[in-house]
Amino acid sequence: MTEKLSRPVTTNQHGNHEDLTAVVMRHLRAPFKKPIQEHNREAFMQAHQAVTEWQGPIILDSCCGVGESTAWLAQQHPEALVIGVDKSAHRLQRHAHYQTSAAGQRYLLVRADLQDFWRLAVEHHWQLSQHSILYPNPWPKAAHLSRRWHGSPVWPYVIGLGGELVMRSNWVTYLTEVASSLALVHCQATLQPLLAKHEPITPFERKYQRSGQQLWELTAKLPEDGRYFSAIEAE
């Protein structure tokens, strides 16, 4: 049986969203006040316990899905504690299939909603060495800007966690919008195509590759905790 291929992203946008700057600046000026759900707080505190007991670098793998990328990051960075977070219990339960024999010593998987998890991490003064946010988000319809991470009220907390941000997508406009959002806080991002022969680290990435889609990677060194507020104060 032939596996279904992934359809390319279709959108009614032409380039970056026309409201991008206004939306990002509005969220930067105001804290996100949605109440944090107790089950997310409990999940976070379990991860926080591991962080407080760890003296080395912290890598966060957000939207980790089945955790294949989390295990890969742990192999690539044996000096770090890697934490994978996803809201889907179904995806996380499939992790054993993707776990490699050399991985497992210094990573953990957490089921939680990232809108709560990121805010709690900032509240507890986490500072990351690296933060991966991989496929598939992009919500490509123009009306769905607020559903993209950089268009949501939680985006300032991503910036506040610091570290090297690594994002991948099969829709380049999603990442050019991220780069423009980071430029508003004086943070320069680099965007480059991934080679077709590069090693896939998530099931989505593998499916996109088989479908012949061009994939893109954004990297940026985020400002230290709170530094982005200077961009607002300078207005």
Secondary structure, 3 states (H helix, E strand, C coil): CCCCCCCCCCCCCCCCCCCHHHHHHHHHHCCCCCCCCHHHHHHHHHHHHHHHHCCCCEEEEECCCCCHHHHHHHHHCCCCEEEEEECCHHHHHCHHHCCCCCCCCCEEEEECCHHHHHHHHHHCCCCCCEEEECCCCCCCCHHHHHHCHHHCCCHHHHHHCCCEEEEEECCHHHHHHHHHHHHCCCCCEEEEEECCCCCCCCHHHHHHHHCCCCEEEEEEECCCCCCCHHHHHCC
